[in-house]
């Protein structure tokens, strides 16, 4: 059996309600990830502005590559919990994840 796309594979293996449920869960996960990335990015940009820290200074302080720091600032980085902790420690902030219904 040749599979032309993942979507056609799913359609052959799952019914429409199962596919819709998977798509809904994926959308919720994506929205949560995007919100987290934007929160971190906003906090980093504000920290840089408030403390007169330039891009290259932030690269040095975090010990990350310029590409990684650029992605953090743009809200595009897929951050580990350890990196999030490192970023907030540098900013002198504690961080907690607030949970609410999606």
Secondary structure, DSSP 4 states (H G I P E B T S, - for coil): ---S-HHHHHHHHS-HHHHHHHHHHHHHHHHHHHHHHHHHHHHHHHHHHHTT--HHHHHHHHT--HHHHHHHHHT-----HHHHHHHHHHTT----PPP---
